[in-house]
Amino acid sequence: MVFDLKDPKFWDEEALFKEMHRIFDICNGCRLCYNLCPSFEFLFKKIDETDNLDDLTKQDYYKVVELCYDCKLCFPKCPYTPPHHYELDFPRLMLRAKAVKAKKEGIPLRDKILGQADLIGKLGSKFSGLINLANRLKISRVLMEKTLGIHRERNLPEYHSETFEKWFKKYAKQNGKKEAKNGKVVLFYTCTVNYNEPELGKAILKVLEHNEVEVIVPEQKCCGMPFLDGGDIDSAVKNAKFNVNSLIRYVKQGYDIVIPAPTCSYMLKQEYTMLLPDDEDAKLIAQHTYDVSEYLMKLHREGKLKTDFKNPQGKIIYHLPCHLKAQNIGYKSRDLLELIPGTEVEMIQRCSGHDGTWSMKKEFFEMSLKVGKPIFDKINQSDDTQLVVSSDCTLAQLQIQKGTGKKGLHPIQILYNAYGLNEK
């Protein structure tokens, strides 16, 4: 048992460490992930120091957990995942360990705060001018580092006084529903789009409507990943239940769910069925959830995607986010961008190192930049002054901007520009 909330031993620390020992032993014998992330680097180094896994301490075990930023890249790489009889699932083992430790010792204040994505977003939007200014001032960033442990050099997303949710309500009232000639979808817009990137939400809406897809936006909450990352299982389950109850009636009416953020689509596809194992509605939602580029490429396969592109986009360096790669759906965003005439796409399959809240923490910030360095170097080596940088993950965009100075675009924003929708 790696992650089974119904198992009475799930919360038992002794049972957890027994399972960690079993999986660490298999990983040590394989070492396919030796250079994948700091967790494996630390684990194998500690084992090599004594040549004996049994010599690792409890603190060593939890250090492996602490260094895991849940990129999930080890899962598609691992040859021993289910249905193999080893049933190895390293990412979920780490999530379980975080949850067990949090239940035993309490959730640290920093993780409690960072887990409250909706609350932070609402406050950020209400006081956007003040908070955006504070996030740029050295004195406030030093204070934030000393009190919350958020690194002073970590560039943070900006907040907008008008959220995407507010804008959409006005837009829908003025324009009504569009004809659903090619499909109808629920847009799960995500916290980042709602509070930090409302223009991305507008671009997604316009691209879908341009392709004659009806878009609705029902009530929704944060997907719950920030809670899960901090070990707060109860809050993650609560958000999952809310979203399932809000979305399921539309799915049963024939709507699909499209999501622009890889982490959030991964949550609805993979983690909701883990958090709500007996909920048939969660399974149905997982079956009807798409990454937004995945959905548009589905339309393309069906001969429904419009290719009336007006503007070539030149050279694009496209970063494939970890949580999109972990979904094993192929390279849908790259394939979508390659449909634009006069456009050259180069894809980078490396972790950016931002990874949710991990790189915000002062003890991991410098390490996160080392993880992202291969991406930074590739972009910085280009002498193309018109180079476009793209990633489906807005946090990866922040990390890339930190390492290169270049502001990235979501693939759908590039599609929006290529259609000429930005000119209307």
Order of alpha helices (4+ residues) and beta strands (2+ residues): alpha-alpha-alpha-alpha-alpha-alpha-alpha-alpha-alpha-alpha-beta-alpha-beta-alpha-alpha-beta-alpha-alpha-alpha-beta-alpha-beta-alpha-alpha-beta-alpha-beta-alpha-alpha
